Amino acid sequence: MSQNEWLADQFEDNRARLRAAAYRMLGSAEEAEDAVQETWLRLSRATPGGVENLGGWLTTVVSRICLDMLRSRRSRREISLDERLNEPASRAPGPESEAMLADSVGTALLVVLETLSPAERVAFVLHDMFDVPFAEIAAILGRTADASRQLASRARRRVRDAPAAPRRDRREEIVAAFLAAARGGDLQALLALLDPDAVLHADTAAARLGTPPELKGAKAIADTFSGRASGAQRALVDGIPGLAFVPGGRLRGVFVFRFQRDRIVEIDVVGDPARLRGVDLTLLGD
């Protein structure tokens, strides 16, 4: 096996984890895939023979790429955190609170994206979701380990104080109800499950299969899905309750849901085959 083939195999072994981290940092499946592809390009140009921990090296690279993308996205409105680095950290939550936070992280992502700075977001995702030590996070952010710990602490407080999110078993119930209502053409049931300001985004491949590239509002989404979804199954998509479109047993797309309280607030529809290969998917059946 050549070095390039070995690198490609090692990268594929890490792809799902890298995509999951990038998705949680960026909040966009398309941007996450871009970050993962850029990571592969950097790996293919590098000489990682002396790297002892290739998985850690890949995590560092994709995190720095995501950080740059976040900073570019918010460069005109981000407030510097330097003046707040001495803010005292709150007392760490107990094991039960940590478990509840981990369970609700898919929903809390919406709040994280809207309220956190890029540095806070990266520190929170890497440490609280992927157990990356603060010493390594500090090197990614260009800050001290203590400053990185404070960034994650502030992010954790904001997530913990966000509007209550349903636990995973409740989210699975909501997705199952959405699927049943869509199949049965029950418009009122769909409207009851959707936040009035819910939005849907579909990538180009999903749009070619008939999903509109963007929908805004519960009524537009309910009208689109009512009487459809015959080829969909319940699934965990990167660990988050969602749907997989598998007509004839072939994966053609996934629906990633975001929740707030007991309502669906956002749906991302992914149909691009390259991106689907990087999805960590568990089918749950009908």
C-alpha positions in Angstrom: 0.0 0.0 0.0 1.4 3.4 -1.0 1.6 6.3 1.5 -1.2 8.2 -0.3 -3.4 5.1 0.0 -2.6 4.7 3.6 -3.3 8.4 4.3 -6.6 8.1 2.4 -7.6 5.1 4.5 -6.7 6.8 7.8 -8.6 9.9 6.8 -11.7 7.9 5.9 -11.5 6.3 9.4 -11.7 9.7 10.9 -14.1 11.4 8.4 -17.3 10.9 10.4 -15.8 12.2 13.6 -14.2 15.3 11.8 -17.5 16.0 10.1 -19.4 15.7 13.4 -17.1 18.2 15.1 -17.1 20.6 12.1 -20.9 20.5 11.9 -21.3 21.3 15.6 -18.8 24.2 15.3 -20.2 25.7 12.1 -23.9 24.7 12.2 -24.0 24.1 8.5 -23.7 20.7 6.9 -22.3 22.2 3.7 -19.7 24.3 5.4 -18.8 21.3 7.6 -18.1 19.2 4.5 -16.0 22.1 3.0 -13.9 22.1 6.2 -13.4 18.4 6.1 -12.4 18.5 2.5 -9.9 21.3 3.2 -8.5 19.1 6.0 -8.0 16.3 3.5 -6.2 18.7 1.1 -3.9 19.8 3.9 -3.2 16.2 4.9 -2.4 15.2 1.3 0.1 18.1 1.1 1.6 17.4 4.5 4.3 15.0 5.6 2.7 13.5 8.6 5.2 10.6 9.0 6.4 12.1 12.2 3.0 12.7 13.6 2.4 10.3 16.5 -1.3 11.0 16.8 -2.8 11.4 13.4 -6.4 11.6 14.7 -5.4 14.5 17.0 -3.5 16.2 14.2 -6.7 16.0 12.0 -8.9 17.4 14.8 -6.5 20.3 15.3 -6.5 21.1 11.6 -10.3 20.9 11.1 -10.8 23.0 14.2 -8.5 25.8 13.0 -10.2 25.7 9.6 -13.6 26.1 11.3 -12.3 28.8 13.6 -11.1 30.8 10.5 -14.5 30.3 8.8 -16.4 31.4 11.9 -14.2 34.5 12.3 -14.6 35.4 8.6 -18.4 34.9 8.9 -18.7 37.2 11.9 -15.7 39.5 11.4 -17.9 42.6 11.1 -19.9 42.1 14.3 -17.8 40.0 16.6 -16.9 41.6 20.0 -13.4 41.0 21.3 -13.3 38.7 24.3 -9.9 39.9 25.6 -11.4 42.4 28.0 -13.5 39.6 29.5 -10.9 36.9 30.0 -10.7 37.6 33.7 -14.4 36.9 34.2 -14.7 34.3 37.0 -15.8 30.9 35.9 -19.0 29.5 37.5 -18.9 26.5 39.7 -18.8 23.3 37.6 -22.1 21.5 37.2 -22.6 18.1 38.8 -22.7 14.8 36.9 -26.5 14.9 36.4 -26.3 18.4 34.9 -23.5 17.3 32.6 -25.5 14.4 31.4 -28.5 16.5 30.7 -26.3 19.0 28.8 -24.8 16.2 26.7 -28.2 14.8 25.9 -29.6 18.2 24.7 -26.5 19.3 22.8 -28.1 18.8 19.4 -30.8 21.3 20.3 -28.5 23.6 22.2 -26.4 24.0 19.1 -28.9 26.5 17.8 -28.3 28.7 20.8 -24.6 28.2 20.7 -24.4 29.4 17.1 -26.5 32.5 17.8 -24.9 33.7 21.0 -21.3 32.5 21.1 -18.1 34.0 19.7 -16.0 31.8 17.4 -13.5 31.1 20.2 -16.2 30.2 22.7 -17.9 27.9 20.2 -14.7 26.1 19.3 -13.7 25.7 23.0 -17.1 24.4 24.0 -17.5 21.9 21.1 -14.0 20.5 21.4 -13.9 20.1 25.2 -17.6 19.4 26.1 -18.5 17.2 23.1 -15.2 15.7 22.0 -13.1 15.6 25.2 -10.2 17.5 23.8 -7.9 18.8 26.6 -7.7 22.5 27.2 -3.9 22.4 26.5 -4.6 21.4 22.9 -7.6 23.8 22.6 -5.3 26.6 23.7 -2.9 25.8 20.9 -5.7 26.0 18.4 -7.1 29.2 19.7 -3.8 30.9 20.4 -4.7 31.5 24.0 -3.7 30.0 27.4 -5.2 26.9 28.8 -6.9 28.9 31.5 -8.4 31.4 29.0 -9.7 28.5 26.9 -11.2 26.9 30.0 -13.0 30.2 30.8 -14.3 30.4 27.2 -15.8 26.9 27.5 -17.3 27.8 30.9 -19.0 30.9 29.5 -20.3 28.9 26.5 -21.6 26.1 28.9 -23.5 28.6 31.0 -25.2 30.1 28.0 -26.2 26.6 26.7 -27.4 25.6 30.2 -29.5 28.8 30.5 -31.0 28.4 27.0 -34.8 27.6 26.6 -35.5 24.0 27.7 -34.8 21.5 24.9 -36.5 18.1 24.8 -34.4 15.1 25.7 -33.4 12.6 23.0 -36.3 10.2 23.6 -38.8 13.1 23.3 -37.0 14.3 20.1 -37.4 10.8 18.7 -41.1 11.0 19.5 -41.4 14.3 17.7 -39.6 13.0 14.6 -41.8 9.9 14.6 -44.9 12.1 14.8 -43.6 14.3 12.0 -43.0 11.3 9.8 -46.5 9.8 10.5 -48.2 13.2 9.9 -46.3 13.7 6.6 -47.2 10.2 5.4 -50.8 10.6 6.4 -51.2 14.1 4.9 -52.2 15.5 8.4 -51.5 19.2 7.8 -52.7 20.3 11.3 -50.4 17.7 13.0 -47.4 18.9 11.0 -48.2 22.5 12.0 -48.4 21.5 15.7 -44.9 20.0 15.5 -43.2 23.0 13.8 -42.2 26.3 15.3 -44.1 29.1 13.5 -40.7 30.5 12.3 -39.2 27.1 11.4 -36.9 27.0 8.4 -35.7 24.3 6.0 -32.5 24.3 3.9 -31.7 21.7 1.3 -28.4 21.2 -0.6 -28.3 21.1 -4.4 -28.5 17.3 -4.6 -31.6 17.2 -2.3 -33.2 20.0 -4.3 -32.8 17.9 -7.5 -34.7 15.2 -5.8 -37.6 17.5 -5.3 -37.0 19.2 -1.9 -37.1 23.0 -2.2 -33.7 24.6 -1.5 -35.2 26.8 1.2 -38.5 27.1 3.0 -39.5 29.6 5.7 -42.4 29.2 8.1 -44.3 26.3 9.5 -47.1 26.6 6.8 -44.7 26.3 3.9 -42.9 23.3 5.4 -46.1 21.5 6.3 -47.6 22.1 2.9 -44.4 20.7 1.3 -44.3 17.5 3.4 -48.0 16.8 3.7 -48.7 13.5 2.0 -45.1 12.7 1.3 -42.1 10.9 3.0 -43.1 7.4 2.0 -39.5 6.5 1.5 -38.2 7.9 4.7 -37.2 6.1 7.9 -36.5 7.3 11.4 -32.7 7.5 12.1 -30.0 8.9 14.2 -28.0 11.3 12.0 -24.6 12.1 13.6 -26.3 11.1 16.9 -29.3 13.5 16.4 -32.8 12.1 15.8 -33.7 12.7 12.2 -34.9 10.9 9.1 -33.2 9.0 6.3 -34.6 8.8 2.8 -33.9 5.3 1.7 -36.1 4.3 -1.3 -35.5 0.7 -2.2 -32.9 0.4 0.6 -30.6 2.9 -1.0 -29.6 6.0 1.0 -30.5 9.1 -1.0 -30.7 11.8 1.7 -31.0 12.6 5.4 -33.1 15.1 7.3 -31.4 16.7 10.3 -33.8 18.4 12.8 -33.1 21.0 15.4 -35.5 21.5 18.2 -36.4 24.1 20.8 -38.8 23.1 23.6 -41.1 20.7 21.9 -41.1 22.2 18.4 -38.9 21.7 15.3 -37.1 24.9 14.5 -34.9 23.9 11.6 -34.5 21.1 9.1 -31.3 20.5 7.0 -31.8 18.2 4.1 -28.6 16.6 2.7 -28.6 14.7 -0.6 -25.0 15.0 -1.8 -23.5 11.5 -2.1 -20.0 12.6 -0.9 -21.5 14.3 2.1 -23.8 11.3 2.9 -20.7 9.0 3.0 -19.4 11.1 5.9 -22.7 10.8 7.9 -22.8 8.6 11.0 -26.1 7.0 10.4 -28.2 4.6 12.5 -31.5 3.5 11.0 -34.3 3.1 13.6 -37.0 1.8 11.2 -40.5 3.0 10.9 
